[in-house]
Amino acid sequence: MTAVPRRLKRIEVYCPEYETTATIRINDAHSSGTDHLEVDYRSPEHSHFTIEIPDDWTDQDLLELIFLPPRDPGKGNWPAWEIPAYDLVSSKLFRFWKGEKKSDK
């Protein structure tokens, strides 16, 4: 399957979970051959995060994920884009906020 063309390339947002700025980029030239969401934080405790973007994701899917409201504070209070990796043990994004389950493909 060919990835959906994306216009979104870079966005900078405040990340309240880590109390820092996050620069989010879409890497469409990742060495794996699949698009990846890459995040760089302006924080000494949190520097870089990357995760695969499914081929069927649109800019709208990415923006919905990026702007999901923060969860309740406490253990495991990660930014929305980190939840699939850290909370749900997935190397690929999925629409967990819409009830979608992770894919093992």
MMTF fields as JSON, N, C-alpha, C and O atoms, coordinates in Angstrom:
{
  "mmtfVersion": "1.0.0",
  "mmtfProducer": "UNKNOWN",
  "numBonds": 419,
  "numAtoms": 420,
  "numGroups": 105,
  "numChains": 1,
  "numModels": 1,
  "chainsPerModel": [1],
  "groupsPerChain": [105],
  "chainIdList": ["A"],
  "bondAtomList": [4, 2, 8, 6, 12, 10, 16, 14, 20, 18, 24, 22, 28, 26, 32, 30, 36, 34, 40, 38, 44, 42, 48, 46, 52, 50, 56, 54, 60, 58, 64, 62, 68, 66, 72, 70, 76, 74, 80, 78, 84, 82, 88, 86, 92, 90, 96, 94, 100, 98, 104, 102, 108, 106, 112, 110, 116, 114, 120, 118, 124, 122, 128, 126, 132, 130, 136, 134, 140, 138, 144, 142, 148, 146, 152, 150, 156, 154, 160, 158, 164, 162, 168, 166, 172, 170, 176, 174, 180, 178, 184, 182, 188, 186, 192, 190, 196, 194, 200, 198, 204, 202, 208, 206, 212, 210, 216, 214, 220, 218, 224, 222, 228, 226, 232, 230, 236, 234, 240, 238, 244, 242, 248, 246, 252, 250, 256, 254, 260, 258, 264, 262, 268, 266, 272, 270, 276, 274, 280, 278, 284, 282, 288, 286, 292, 290, 296, 294, 300, 298, 304, 302, 308, 306, 312, 310, 316, 314, 320, 318, 324, 322, 328, 326, 332, 330, 336, 334, 340, 338, 344, 342, 348, 346, 352, 350, 356, 354, 360, 358, 364, 362, 368, 366, 372, 370, 376, 374, 380, 378, 384, 382, 388, 386, 392, 390, 396, 394, 400, 398, 404, 402, 408, 406, 412, 410, 416, 414],
  "bondOrderList": [1, 1, 1, 1, 1, 1, 1, 1, 1, 1, 1, 1, 1, 1, 1, 1, 1, 1, 1, 1, 1, 1, 1, 1, 1, 1, 1, 1, 1, 1, 1, 1, 1, 1, 1, 1, 1, 1, 1, 1, 1, 1, 1, 1, 1, 1, 1, 1, 1, 1, 1, 1, 1, 1, 1, 1, 1, 1, 1, 1, 1, 1, 1, 1, 1, 1, 1, 1, 1, 1, 1, 1, 1, 1, 1, 1, 1, 1, 1, 1, 1, 1, 1, 1, 1, 1, 1, 1, 1, 1, 1, 1, 1, 1, 1, 1, 1, 1, 1, 1, 1, 1, 1, 1],
  "groupList": [{"groupName": "MET", "atomNameList": ["N", "CA", "C", "O"], "elementList": ["N", "C", "C", "O"], "formalChargeList": [0, 0, 0, 0], "bondAtomList": [1, 0, 2, 1, 3, 2], "bondOrderList": [1, 1, 2], "singleLetterCode": "M", "chemCompType": "L-PEPTIDE LINKING"}, {"groupName": "THR", "atomNameList": ["N", "CA", "C", "O"], "elementList": ["N", "C", "C", "O"], "formalChargeList": [0, 0, 0, 0], "bondAtomList": [1, 0, 2, 1, 3, 2], "bondOrderList": [1, 1, 2], "singleLetterCode": "T", "chemCompType": "L-PEPTIDE LINKING"}, {"groupName": "ALA", "atomNameList": ["N", "CA", "C", "O"], "elementList": ["N", "C", "C", "O"], "formalChargeList": [0, 0, 0, 0], "bondAtomList": [1, 0, 2, 1, 3, 2], "bondOrderList": [1, 1, 2], "singleLetterCode": "A", "chemCompType": "L-PEPTIDE LINKING"}, {"groupName": "VAL", "atomNameList": ["N", "CA", "C", "O"], "elementList": ["N", "C", "C", "O"], "formalChargeList": [0, 0, 0, 0], "bondAtomList": [1, 0, 2, 1, 3, 2], "bondOrderList": [1, 1, 2], "singleLetterCode": "V", "chemCompType": "L-PEPTIDE LINKING"}, {"groupName": "PRO", "atomNameList": ["N", "CA", "C", "O"], "elementList": ["N", "C", "C", "O"], "formalChargeList": [0, 0, 0, 0], "bondAtomList": [1, 0, 2, 1, 3, 2], "bondOrderList": [1, 1, 2], "singleLetterCode": "P", "chemCompType": "L-PEPTIDE LINKING"}, {"groupName": "ARG", "atomNameList": ["N", "CA", "C", "O"], "elementList": ["N", "C", "C", "O"], "formalChargeList": [0, 0, 0, 0], "bondAtomList": [1, 0, 2, 1, 3, 2], "bondOrderList": [1, 1, 2], "singleLetterCode": "R", "chemCompType": "L-PEPTIDE LINKING"}, {"groupName": "LEU", "atomNameList": ["N", "CA", "C", "O"], "elementList": ["N", "C", "C", "O"], "formalChargeList": [0, 0, 0, 0], "bondAtomList": [1, 0, 2, 1, 3, 2], "bondOrderList": [1, 1, 2], "singleLetterCode": "L", "chemCompType": "L-PEPTIDE LINKING"}, {"groupName": "LYS", "atomNameList": ["N", "CA", "C", "O"], "elementList": ["N", "C", "C", "O"], "formalChargeList": [0, 0, 0, 0], "bondAtomList": [1, 0, 2, 1, 3, 2], "bondOrderList": [1, 1, 2], "singleLetterCode": "K", "chemCompType": "L-PEPTIDE LINKING"}, {"groupName": "ILE", "atomNameList": ["N", "CA", "C", "O"], "elementList": ["N", "C", "C", "O"], "formalChargeList": [0, 0, 0, 0], "bondAtomList": [1, 0, 2, 1, 3, 2], "bondOrderList": [1, 1, 2], "singleLetterCode": "I", "chemCompType": "L-PEPTIDE LINKING"}, {"groupName": "GLU", "atomNameList": ["N", "CA", "C", "O"], "elementList": ["N", "C", "C", "O"], "formalChargeList": [0, 0, 0, 0], "bondAtomList": [1, 0, 2, 1, 3, 2], "bondOrderList": [1, 1, 2], "singleLetterCode": "E", "chemCompType": "L-PEPTIDE LINKING"}, {"groupName": "TYR", "atomNameList": ["N", "CA", "C", "O"], "elementList": ["N", "C", "C", "O"], "formalChargeList": [0, 0, 0, 0], "bondAtomList": [1, 0, 2, 1, 3, 2], "bondOrderList": [1, 1, 2], "singleLetterCode": "Y", "chemCompType": "L-PEPTIDE LINKING"}, {"groupName": "CYS", "atomNameList": ["N", "CA", "C", "O"], "elementList": ["N", "C", "C", "O"], "formalChargeList": [0, 0, 0, 0], "bondAtomList": [1, 0, 2, 1, 3, 2], "bondOrderList": [1, 1, 2], "singleLetterCode": "C", "chemCompType": "L-PEPTIDE LINKING"}, {"groupName": "ASN", "atomNameList": ["N", "CA", "C", "O"], "elementList": ["N", "C", "C", "O"], "formalChargeList": [0, 0, 0, 0], "bondAtomList": [1, 0, 2, 1, 3, 2], "bondOrderList": [1, 1, 2], "singleLetterCode": "N", "chemCompType": "L-PEPTIDE LINKING"}, {"groupName": "ASP", "atomNameList": ["N", "CA", "C", "O"], "elementList": ["N", "C", "C", "O"], "formalChargeList": [0, 0, 0, 0], "bondAtomList": [1, 0, 2, 1, 3, 2], "bondOrderList": [1, 1, 2], "singleLetterCode": "D", "chemCompType": "L-PEPTIDE LINKING"}, {"groupName": "HIS", "atomNameList": ["N", "CA", "C", "O"], "elementList": ["N", "C", "C", "O"], "formalChargeList": [0, 0, 0, 0], "bondAtomList": [1, 0, 2, 1, 3, 2], "bondOrderList": [1, 1, 2], "singleLetterCode": "H", "chemCompType": "L-PEPTIDE LINKING"}, {"groupName": "SER", "atomNameList": ["N", "CA", "C", "O"], "elementList": ["N", "C", "C", "O"], "formalChargeList": [0, 0, 0, 0], "bondAtomList": [1, 0, 2, 1, 3, 2], "bondOrderList": [1, 1, 2], "singleLetterCode": "S", "chemCompType": "L-PEPTIDE LINKING"}, {"groupName": "GLY", "atomNameList": ["N", "CA", "C", "O"], "elementList": ["N", "C", "C", "O"], "formalChargeList": [0, 0, 0, 0], "bondAtomList": [1, 0, 2, 1, 3, 2], "bondOrderList": [1, 1, 2], "singleLetterCode": "G", "chemCompType": "PEPTIDE LINKING"}, {"groupName": "PHE", "atomNameList": ["N", "CA", "C", "O"], "elementList": ["N", "C", "C", "O"], "formalChargeList": [0, 0, 0, 0], "bondAtomList": [1, 0, 2, 1, 3, 2], "bondOrderList": [1, 1, 2], "singleLetterCode": "F", "chemCompType": "L-PEPTIDE LINKING"}, {"groupName": "TRP", "atomNameList": ["N", "CA", "C", "O"], "elementList": ["N", "C", "C", "O"], "formalChargeList": [0, 0, 0, 0], "bondAtomList": [1, 0, 2, 1, 3, 2], "bondOrderList": [1, 1, 2], "singleLetterCode": "W", "chemCompType": "L-PEPTIDE LINKING"}, {"groupName": "GLN", "atomNameList": ["N", "CA", "C", "O"], "elementList": ["N", "C", "C", "O"], "formalChargeList": [0, 0, 0, 0], "bondAtomList": [1, 0, 2, 1, 3, 2], "bondOrderList": [1, 1, 2], "singleLetterCode": "Q", "chemCompType": "L-PEPTIDE LINKING"}],
  "groupTypeList": [0, 1, 2, 3, 4, 5, 5, 6, 7, 5, 8, 9, 3, 10, 11, 4, 9, 10, 9, 1, 1, 2, 1, 8, 5, 8, 12, 13, 2, 14, 15, 15, 16, 1, 13, 14, 6, 9, 3, 13, 10, 5, 15, 4, 9, 14, 15, 14, 17, 1, 8, 9, 8, 4, 13, 13, 18, 1, 13, 19, 13, 6, 6, 9, 6, 8, 17, 6, 4, 4, 5, 13, 4, 16, 7, 16, 12, 18, 4, 2, 18, 9, 8, 4, 2, 10, 13, 6, 3, 15, 15, 7, 6, 17, 5, 17, 18, 7, 16, 9, 7, 7, 15, 13, 7],
  "groupIdList": [1, 2, 3, 4, 5, 6, 7, 8, 9, 10, 11, 12, 13, 14, 15, 16, 17, 18, 19, 20, 21, 22, 23, 24, 25, 26, 27, 28, 29, 30, 31, 32, 33, 34, 35, 36, 37, 38, 39, 40, 41, 42, 43, 44, 45, 46, 47, 48, 49, 50, 51, 52, 53, 54, 55, 56, 57, 58, 59, 60, 61, 62, 63, 64, 65, 66, 67, 68, 69, 70, 71, 72, 73, 74, 75, 76, 77, 78, 79, 80, 81, 82, 83, 84, 85, 86, 87, 88, 89, 90, 91, 92, 93, 94, 95, 96, 97, 98, 99, 100, 101, 102, 103, 104, 105],
  "secStructList": [7, 7, 7, 7, 7, 7, 7, 7, 7, 3, 3, 3, 3, 3, 3, 6, 6, 6, 6, 3, 3, 3, 3, 3, 3, 3, 3, 6, 6, 7, 6, 6, 1, 1, 7, 3, 3, 3, 3, 3, 3, 1, 1, 1, 1, 7, 7, 3, 3, 3, 3, 3, 7, 7, 6, 6, 7, 7, 2, 2, 2, 2, 2, 2, 2, 2, 6, 7, 7, 7, 7, 7, 1, 1, 6, 6, 7, 7, 7, 4, 4, 4, 2, 2, 2, 2, 6, 1, 7, 7, 1, 5, 7, 7, 7, 4, 4, 4, 6, 7, 7, 7, 7, 7, 7],
  "xCoordList": [0.836, 0.0, 0.884, 1.874, 0.546, 1.278, 0.752, -0.453, 1.659, 1.268, 0.44, 0.676, -0.524, -1.335, -0.411, 0.388, -0.502, 0.346, 0.021, -1.146, 1.048, 0.862, 1.455, 2.545, 0.741, 1.266, 1.948, 2.843, 1.513, 2.096, 3.536, 3.781, 4.473, 5.886, 6.516, 7.365, 6.087, 6.705, 5.724, 5.033, 5.674, 4.836, 5.51, 6.097, 5.426, 5.995, 4.849, 4.013, 4.813, 3.74, 4.326, 5.448, 3.547, 3.92, 3.452, 2.311, 4.317, 4.007, 3.849, 4.843, 2.593, 2.393, 2.841, 3.2, 2.822, 3.237, 4.704, 5.073, 5.545, 6.969, 7.357, 8.531, 6.374, 6.596, 7.71, 8.628, 7.607, 8.611, 7.999, 6.861, 8.75, 8.331, 8.73, 9.809, 7.852, 8.126, 8.067, 7.098, 9.097, 9.103, 8.796, 9.557, 7.669, 7.2, 7.41, 6.996, 8.06, 8.325, 7.837, 7.8, 7.465, 7.147, 8.374, 8.755, 8.98, 10.156, 9.681, 9.415, 9.576, 9.139, 10.324, 10.165, 11.517, 12.711, 13.394, 14.614, 12.601, 13.147, 13.826, 13.382, 14.886, 15.666, 14.858, 15.237, 13.744, 12.902, 12.06, 11.531, 11.945, 11.106, 9.679, 8.871, 9.347, 8.005, 8.101, 9.117, 7.037, 7.007, 7.03, 6.429, 7.72, 7.8, 7.504, 7.851, 6.863, 6.663, 7.863, 8.145, 8.567, 9.74, 9.537, 9.101, 9.856, 9.652, 10.963, 11.62, 11.321, 12.473, 11.955, 11.196, 12.386, 11.956, 13.077, 14.256, 12.701, 13.683, 13.739, 13.367, 14.205, 14.26, 15.422, 15.636, 16.17, 17.269, 16.788, 17.512, 15.572, 15.062, 14.413, 14.36, 13.928, 13.228, 13.817, 13.637, 14.518, 15.199, 14.561, 14.277, 14.328, 13.868, 12.931, 13.117, 11.921, 10.975, 10.627, 10.487, 10.484, 10.095, 9.169, 9.318, 8.198, 7.252, 6.732, 6.588, 6.454, 5.971, 4.553, 3.713, 4.305, 2.978, 2.361, 2.98, 1.167, 0.52, 0.277, 0.064, 0.312, 0.142, -1.189, -1.268, -2.24, -3.558, -3.819, -4.903, -2.858, -3.058, -2.952, -2.081, -3.852, -3.872, -3.322, -3.045, -3.174, -2.787, -3.799, -3.424, -5.071, -6.116, -5.919, -6.074, -5.582, -5.308, -4.15, -4.221, -3.1, -1.926, -2.263, -1.84, -3.016, -3.387, -4.304, -4.169, -5.233, -6.094, -5.238, -5.452, -4.276, -3.39, -2.582, -2.53, -1.959, -1.092, -1.857, -1.315, -3.116, -3.872, -4.887, -5.81, -4.715, -5.54, -5.245, -4.094, -6.268, -6.009, -5.15, -5.197, -4.373, -3.542, -4.407, -5.534, -3.856, -4.531, -4.332, -3.634, -4.951, -4.763, -3.304, -2.662, -2.774, -1.382, -1.158, -2.082, 0.056, 0.424, 1.358, 1.839, 1.617, 2.503, 1.952, 0.754, 2.804, 2.376, 1.649, 0.846, 1.926, 1.292, 2.162, 2.869, 2.09, 2.88, 2.079, 0.85, 2.77, 2.054, 1.31, 1.715, 0.241, -0.613, 0.167, -0.127, 1.147, 1.899, 2.794, 3.251, 3.062, 3.874, 3.032, 3.569, 1.737, 0.872, 0.917, 1.023, 0.84, 0.899, 2.181, 2.145, 3.296, 4.568, 4.714, 5.069, 4.444, 4.743, 3.593, 3.822, 2.381, 1.224, 0.682, 0.208, 0.752, 0.095, 1.076, 0.648, 2.356, 3.443, 3.297, 3.19, 3.297, 3.194, 4.304, 4.63, 4.879, 5.914, 5.299, 6.007, 3.961, 3.246, 2.063, 1.404, 1.812, 0.645, -0.649, -0.695, -1.689, -3.04, -4.008, -3.636, -5.241, -6.25, -6.889, -8.083, -6.1, -6.585, -7.71, -8.593, -7.697, -8.735, -10.079, -11.1, -10.074, -11.311, -11.67, -12.572, -10.971, -11.27, -10.531, -10.728, -9.688, -8.932, -7.919, -7.343, -7.716, -6.739, -5.452, -5.451, -4.347, -3.059, -3.013, -3.64, -2.263, -2.105, -0.744, 0.25, -0.699, 0.576, 1.264, 2.312, 0.674, 1.247, 2.383, 2.987],
  "yCoordList": [-1.174, 0.0, 1.242, 1.294, 2.22, 3.47, 4.414, 4.498, 5.112, 6.034, 7.185, 7.647, 7.636, 8.799, 10.008, 10.206, 10.832, 12.037, 12.964, 13.177, 13.498, 14.378, 15.749, 15.858, 16.783, 18.141, 18.554, 19.4, 17.946, 18.267, 17.753, 16.571, 18.63, 18.229, 18.52, 17.765, 19.644, 20.049, 20.925, 21.759, 20.723, 21.549, 21.639, 20.667, 22.793, 22.976, 23.235, 24.107, 22.478, 22.59, 22.567, 22.109, 23.068, 22.939, 21.576, 21.184, 20.862, 19.538, 19.651, 19.649, 19.752, 19.941, 18.743, 18.906, 17.547, 16.359, 16.457, 15.989, 17.066, 17.2, 18.645, 18.94, 19.551, 20.97, 21.541, 22.197, 21.275, 21.753, 21.871, 21.458, 22.428, 22.532, 21.268, 20.717, 20.815, 19.638, 20.048, 20.667, 19.704, 19.91, 18.559, 17.602, 18.497, 17.242, 17.326, 18.289, 16.302, 16.242, 14.924, 13.905, 14.959, 13.738, 13.403, 14.162, 12.272, 11.828, 10.852, 9.684, 11.344, 10.486, 9.844, 9.24, 9.978, 9.343, 8.472, 8.312, 7.916, 7.065, 5.843, 5.333, 5.382, 4.259, 2.968, 2.075, 2.855, 1.654, 1.616, 0.569, 2.768, 2.843, 3.245, 3.393, 3.426, 3.868, 5.241, 5.576, 6.018, 7.333, 7.176, 6.254, 8.076, 8.07, 9.455, 10.469, 9.481, 10.701, 10.812, 9.893, 11.928, 12.133, 13.385, 14.42, 13.278, 14.383, 14.686, 13.796, 15.957, 16.424, 17.381, 18.307, 17.136, 17.943, 18.876, 18.538, 20.043, 20.97, 20.712, 21.558, 19.542, 19.125, 18.16, 17.284, 18.307, 17.361, 15.949, 14.98, 15.817, 14.494, 13.756, 12.527, 14.508, 13.92, 14.551, 15.744, 13.758, 14.361, 14.016, 14.918, 12.72, 12.325, 11.126, 10.243, 11.112, 10.002, 9.791, 10.76, 8.533, 8.232, 7.018, 6.099, 7.032, 5.925, 5.896, 6.94, 4.705, 4.535, 5.069, 4.932, 5.679, 6.175, 5.193, 4.895, 4.686, 3.781, 4.478, 5.689, 3.696, 4.244, 4.951, 5.887, 4.517, 5.111, 6.375, 6.95, 6.823, 8.017, 9.276, 9.395, 10.209, 11.496, 12.576, 12.318, 13.775, 14.9, 15.086, 15.405, 14.887, 15.053, 14.065, 14.439, 12.819, 11.832, 12.302, 12.227, 12.78, 13.235, 14.441, 14.508, 15.385, 16.567, 16.198, 16.748, 15.273, 14.809, 14.225, 14.531, 13.391, 12.78, 13.841, 13.84, 14.734, 15.749, 16.625, 17.02, 16.928, 17.854, 17.183, 17.836, 15.867, 15.223, 15.885, 16.224, 16.075, 16.692, 15.776, 14.554, 16.368, 15.557, 14.656, 15.002, 13.5, 12.602, 13.131, 14.122, 12.46, 12.843, 12.672, 11.704, 13.605, 13.487, 12.203, 11.652, 11.753, 10.562, 9.7, 10.113, 8.519, 7.585, 7.276, 7.04, 7.278, 6.974, 8.122, 7.913, 9.338, 10.497, 10.987, 11.989, 10.251, 10.572, 11.433, 11.446, 12.159, 12.854, 11.831, 10.671, 12.251, 11.329, 10.515, 9.335, 11.109, 10.387, 9.302, 8.433, 9.323, 8.285, 7.161, 6.103, 7.364, 6.364, 5.01, 3.985, 4.955, 3.628, 2.858, 1.641, 3.556, 2.876, 2.475, 1.334, 3.395, 3.151, 2.523, 1.707, 2.889, 2.379, 1.104, 0.205, 1.029, -0.056, -0.929, -1.776, -0.745, -1.558, -1.795, -2.93, -0.711, -0.79, 0.049, 1.126, -0.437, 0.316, 1.205, 1.903, 1.167, 1.915, 2.643, 2.126, 3.854, 4.603, 3.89, 3.167, 4.088, 3.652, 4.555, 5.21, 4.59, 5.531, 5.01, 4.712, 4.903, 4.372, 5.234, 4.711, 6.513, 7.413, 7.217, 7.732, 6.465, 6.12, 4.649, 4.139, 3.969, 2.565, 1.581, 0.373, 2.068, 1.182, 0.391, 0.91, -0.861, -1.735, -1.742, -1.52, -1.998, -2.046, -3.206, -4.242, -3.023, -4.047, -4.702, -4.022, -6.008, -6.719, -6.824, -7.459, -6.199, -6.259, -5.3, -5.212],
  "zCoordList": [0.0, 0.0, 0.0, 0.73, -0.794, -0.85, 0.218, 0.452, 0.854, 1.913, 1.349, 0.232, 2.132, 1.776, 1.725, 2.64, 0.66, 0.617, 1.799, 2.13, 2.413, 3.562, 3.277, 2.716, 3.662, 3.543, 4.841, 4.844, 5.943, 7.24, 7.266, 7.025, 7.554, 7.604, 8.954, 9.428, 9.585, 10.852, 11.612, 11.028, 12.922, 13.782, 15.143, 15.618, 15.76, 17.086, 18.06, 17.823, 19.154, 20.136, 21.546, 21.766, 22.481, 23.88, 24.373, 24.128, 25.058, 25.584, 27.099, 27.825, 27.588, 29.032, 29.872, 31.038, 29.292, 30.043, 30.464, 31.541, 29.615, 29.915, 30.198, 30.42, 30.193, 30.455, 29.59, 30.082, 28.279, 27.337, 25.946, 25.722, 25.03, 23.638, 22.897, 23.12, 22.016, 21.186, 19.719, 19.279, 18.975, 17.53, 16.893, 17.038, 16.186, 15.582, 14.079, 13.433, 13.53, 12.09, 11.52, 12.21, 10.257, 9.532, 8.691, 7.8, 8.981, 8.232, 7.164, 7.451, 5.919, 4.816, 4.104, 3.043, 4.693, 4.133, 5.193, 5.181, 6.103, 7.168, 6.554, 5.525, 7.176, 6.63, 6.509, 5.751, 7.25, 7.175, 5.895, 5.521, 5.231, 4.032, 4.343, 3.426, 5.621, 6.007, 6.682, 7.291, 6.565, 7.205, 8.723, 9.275, 9.375, 10.837, 11.392, 10.787, 12.543, 13.303, 14.227, 14.997, 14.155, 14.992, 15.825, 15.32, 17.101, 18.025, 18.742, 19.282, 18.732, 19.508, 20.568, 20.28, 21.813, 22.949, 23.38, 23.273, 23.862, 24.452, 25.948, 26.761, 26.283, 27.674, 27.861, 27.024, 28.942, 29.169, 29.512, 29.277, 30.067, 30.435, 29.261, 29.245, 28.294, 27.147, 25.893, 25.653, 25.097, 23.956, 22.612, 21.824, 22.328, 20.996, 21.098, 21.935, 20.228, 20.154, 18.685, 17.94, 18.258, 16.887, 16.874, 17.679, 15.932, 15.791, 14.359, 13.723, 13.86, 12.485, 12.319, 13.208, 11.163, 10.802, 9.808, 8.786, 10.076, 9.117, 7.774, 7.718, 6.703, 5.356, 5.141, 4.344, 5.842, 5.6, 6.42, 6.318, 7.23, 8.043, 7.199, 6.337, 7.461, 6.777, 7.716, 8.887, 7.183, 8.032, 9.163, 10.291, 8.858, 9.874, 11.033, 12.195, 10.722, 11.781, 12.66, 13.887, 12.029, 12.786, 13.66, 14.814, 13.12, 13.902, 15.069, 16.162, 14.842, 15.943, 17.061, 18.234, 16.705, 17.698, 18.444, 19.674, 17.701, 18.296, 19.285, 20.318, 18.969, 19.808, 20.735, 21.221, 20.981, 22.003, 23.344, 23.621, 24.187, 25.491, 26.363, 26.224, 27.254, 28.155, 29.036, 29.389, 29.38, 30.318, 31.726, 31.938, 32.682, 34.081, 34.469, 34.061, 35.256, 35.7, 36.49, 37.088, 36.477, 37.235, 36.428, 35.373, 36.908, 36.228, 34.84, 34.684, 33.856, 32.493, 31.83, 30.921, 32.283, 31.67, 30.509, 30.619, 29.393, 28.213, 27.253, 27.309, 26.363, 25.294, 24.431, 24.358, 23.788, 23.024, 22.002, 21.813, 21.34, 20.305, 20.886, 20.143, 22.198, 22.833, 23.428, 23.758, 23.57, 24.204, 23.483, 24.157, 22.14, 21.501, 21.836, 22.02, 21.915, 22.189, 23.65, 23.946, 24.56, 25.971, 26.747, 27.64, 26.421, 27.152, 26.508, 27.204, 25.191, 24.459, 23.678, 22.894, 23.871, 23.318, 21.809, 21.346, 21.076, 19.619, 18.991, 19.492, 17.907, 17.193, 16.112, 15.386, 16.019, 14.978, 15.611, 16.512, 15.119, 15.587, 15.213, 14.219, 15.997, 15.662, 16.402, 17.375, 15.945, 16.451, 17.745, 17.774, 18.797, 20.072, 20.644, 21.324, 20.388, 20.918, 20.225, 20.681, 19.112, 18.406, 18.599, 17.935, 19.504, 19.779, 18.882, 19.008, 17.984, 17.098, 17.932, 18.888, 17.555, 18.231, 17.444, 16.234, 18.137, 17.455, 16.49, 16.71, 15.419, 14.394, 14.564, 14.818, 14.426, 14.511, 13.164, 13.044, 12.146, 10.794, 10.652, 9.583]
}
